[in-house]
Amino acid sequence: MGQHREAFRRCRAAGAHLPDEELKALQVAEEAGEVMHALHGLKSLTTCGDAHTWPEVQNDLVGAVIAALLAMHYIDPTGARATFDKVLHRRTRRGREAAAAA
């Protein structure tokens, strides 16, 4: 956890000149990078020998989801839920089938 907080602090300091919505998007990307690193470690695909477990991967996945939802809310507090619902529907099989039928 300490490493994660330090990475967050560095990201925040490096992006101090950016608009807050861009900084939030970068934080989501950082969380996604944590997931990628954990998956690579789980499958022994790293060169640093950094092993991971499924619970660690799951923890990082949830962190990425939370960061993404918070960023959406921060960028558009009143429209985030509607945007999420629309995109989720579009990305599901039912939504794609409905769009293809229209």
Disulfide bonds with the S-S distance in Angstrom:
none
